[in-house]
Amino acid sequence: MGDNEIAQALRETEFEYIYDVSALFSLFKDINASQFIKRTTISNETLRQWRAGQKVPTNRLQELEDAIHQLAEELRTVQLR
């Protein structure tokens, strides 16, 4: 590939960021994990285990992801005056 083709390929590259539960709350420190999980049926103890590295069942990951997206939608509607 020539330089122009490489540059074009890089411009068109898309990245997908996938986090585990531990990394999510470590990277996004503005999210208070204890408050956040009140949006779910997950207990604080279960969340502590996941943050310590215990594997999260797929259905529970979806519940967390749905809660994150719900929070994002709520934040998107905020208007400050």
N, C-alpha and C positions, 0 to 999 in steps of 0.2 A: 504494500500500500504506500502511496505517496503521502507526504506531510498533510496535504489538504484533505485527503480521504481519512486519515487518522483523526485530524481535528474535527471533521464532520461526524465521524463515528462517536467521538467523545461528547460532542454536543448533544447527540441523540441518545446517549446512554441514560438509562433510568435506574435508580437505586430503590430497593425495597428494604426498609429497616424492620427487623424482627427482633423483639426483645423478649427475654424471659422475665418472669415476675420480679425476681431479685433486681435485675438491671433496670427495669421500668421505674421502680421507686427510688433507685439510687441515682439514675440519670435525671429524673424529673422531680427534683426535691421540693418543688412547689406543690406537689400532690401529697397531701397528708394521708398516708395509707390507712390509718385507723378511721379517719372520717370518710375517706373514699369508699371503703368496703361496706359502709352503711347503705350504699346504693345496691348492694348485692345480698345474697343469702349466706355469704362466706363469713365464718367466724374469725375473730382476731387471732385465735390460736392457729387455725389453719393457715391464715396469711403469714404468720410468723414462720411456720414450717416451710412454706413455699419460698419466703425470702431467704431462708437459710439454705435453700438449694434442693428441697424435696420436690420430686416430680409432681406436676400439676395435671390432673385428669383433663382430657380434651374438652369435655362439656363445661368444666369450671373455667377453663381458659376463655371459652366463648362468652361466658357470663361476665368475666372481667372485661373482655374486649368490648362487649355491648355497653357496659357501664362507662367505659372510657369514651366511647363514641357519643353516648348520651350527654356526658359532661361537655364534650367538645361542642355539640349542637347548642347546649344551653349557653355556653360562653360566646358562641357565634352570634347569638341574638342580643347580646349586651350592647346598649347604646349609652354613652356617657354624655352628659350635658354640662 
